[in-house]
Amino acid sequence: MDRQGFASPALDAKLLAGYGLGLTALDMALRENEPVEAGAAERIAGLMQRRLSGESVARIIGEREFYGLAFALNGATLEPRPETELLVDMALDALPQGGQLLDLGTGTGCIPIAVLVNRADASGVATDLSAEALVAAQGNAERHGVAERLVFLQGSWFEPLIENPHPSPPHKGEGTAPRVGLVAEIDHQTNSLLLVGRGGGSDAGFDLIVSNPPYINSAVIETLADEVKSFDPRLALDGGPDGLAPYRVIAAQARNWLKRGGRVLVEIGYDQGEAVTGLFEAAGFTDVTLHKDLNGLDRVVSAHHV
Ligand SMILES: C[S@@+](CC[C@H](N)C(=O)[O-])C[C@H]1O[C@@H](n2cnc3c(N)ncnc32)[C@H](O)[C@@H]1O
């Protein structure tokens, strides 16, 4: 940390200079002794000024790396955080062959995109309340070649998943046999999701529900670092008066959308383990377990729907 509170000022300066010059890290190293034109120097000074005002390098550059992939950001997306990579590792382990996952509060789409890039057999649905965040997520899914297997829906948590009271009409050539296991089917007229069958104990439903919801107590947000409170969108941070509001919705409703044997994985704040495990146990889940991140902090709660 330097005197102004920057953890890696030299690296930040190098990244911003490279961005301002339109050069890769390798080109920067090869051409480090070349003079810089006045226009480019001015551009770089402008970028440095934004950094000095507290904006992160990722926000200035407009993308951030997560799980080895670059994710474009916009004003409505949280910057993906390295600690969320644990959720991706666990999702990859938990998802059965050909499985379907549901991601709630997808932001940049980083979680389901990272999973699907590494699992060509899998597919998924992702929701977010922010339509603007979904624009970034859709672009990221296209950039990483998984858009065909990932459907984005705008709305609050499970709300955009409309239960289809009647089995969907079979696709051409499929006769009348129900397509067991196929959960996600888009109604392109209403841009909503139809379900072939609902979860809640049947063999239709999602195999896995994942979420990194907003989990910061509303009152604590003002005390966060400038880089977070002034630039990450409040909708992505604010978990209500006790930080647990999204978990209450997810714990109460997830079993309705899961296959029997399906799992839920949610990221939590380091001090929310007891409260969140309690919510999932009270909602009837079994094997409710806390998992620690590489720093030894409680980070993910997993729960099983049997
Ligand atoms: C902590 S961010 C996580 C984003 C992304 N999943 C990640 O891990 O980087 C929480 C996300 O939940 C979304 N969100 C907030 N309230 C929501 C709601 N009621 N329904 C759906 N998404 C919501 C926010 O817009 C934000 O994208």
The ligand as an SDF file (V2000), in Angstrom:
LIG
                    3D

 27 29  0  0  0  0  0  0  0  0999 V2000
  -22.8800   -9.1930   -5.8290 C   0  0  0  0  0  0  0  0  0  0  0  0
  -23.4700   -8.9310   -7.4890 S   0  0  0  0  0  0  0  0  0  0  0  0
  -22.8550  -10.4330   -8.2450 C   0  0  0  0  0  0  0  0  0  0  0  0
  -22.7040  -10.3650   -9.7180 C   0  0  0  0  0  0  0  0  0  0  0  0
  -22.0270  -11.6030  -10.3200 C   0  0  0  0  0  0  0  0  0  0  0  0
  -22.8240  -12.7930  -10.0840 N   0  0  0  0  0  0  0  0  0  0  0  0
  -20.6340  -11.7910   -9.7370 C   0  0  0  0  0  0  0  0  0  0  0  0
  -20.4390  -12.7400   -8.9650 O   0  0  0  0  0  0  0  0  0  0  0  0
  -19.7600  -10.9650  -10.0380 O   0  0  0  0  0  0  0  0  0  0  0  0
  -25.2060   -9.2280   -7.3000 C   0  0  0  0  0  0  0  0  0  0  0  0
  -26.0330   -9.1270   -8.5750 C   0  0  0  0  0  0  0  0  0  0  0  0
  -27.4020   -9.3220   -8.1930 O   0  0  0  0  0  0  0  0  0  0  0  0
  -28.2070   -8.4450   -8.9420 C   0  0  0  0  0  0  0  0  0  0  0  0
  -29.4640   -8.2470   -8.1950 N   0  0  0  0  0  0  0  0  0  0  0  0
  -29.7200   -7.4120   -7.1580 C   0  0  0  0  0  0  0  0  0  0  0  0
  -30.9880   -7.5600   -6.7550 N   0  0  0  0  0  0  0  0  0  0  0  0
  -31.5500   -8.5100   -7.5510 C   0  0  0  0  0  0  0  0  0  0  0  0
  -32.8370   -9.1040   -7.6140 C   0  0  0  0  0  0  0  0  0  0  0  0
  -33.8240   -8.7390   -6.7940 N   0  0  0  0  0  0  0  0  0  0  0  0
  -33.0450  -10.0580   -8.5440 N   0  0  0  0  0  0  0  0  0  0  0  0
  -32.0590  -10.4340   -9.3960 C   0  0  0  0  0  0  0  0  0  0  0  0
  -30.8220   -9.9070   -9.3850 N   0  0  0  0  0  0  0  0  0  0  0  0
  -30.5720   -8.9460   -8.4660 C   0  0  0  0  0  0  0  0  0  0  0  0
  -27.3750   -7.1950   -9.1150 C   0  0  0  0  0  0  0  0  0  0  0  0
  -27.8170   -6.4170  -10.2090 O   0  0  0  0  0  0  0  0  0  0  0  0
  -25.9820   -7.8090   -9.3000 C   0  0  0  0  0  0  0  0  0  0  0  0
  -25.7210   -8.0280  -10.6660 O   0  0  0  0  0  0  0  0  0  0  0  0
  1  2  1  0
  2  3  1  0
  2 10  1  0
  3  4  1  0
  4  5  1  0
  5  6  1  0
  5  7  1  0
  7  8  2  0
  7  9  1  0
 10 11  1  0
 11 12  1  0
 11 26  1  0
 12 13  1  0
 13 14  1  0
 13 24  1  0
 14 15  1  0
 14 23  1  0
 15 16  2  0
 16 17  1  0
 17 18  1  0
 17 23  2  0
 18 19  1  0
 18 20  2  0
 20 21  1  0
 21 22  2  0
 22 23  1  0
 24 25  1  0
 24 26  1  0
 26 27  1  0
M  CHG  2   2   1   9  -1
M  END
$$$$
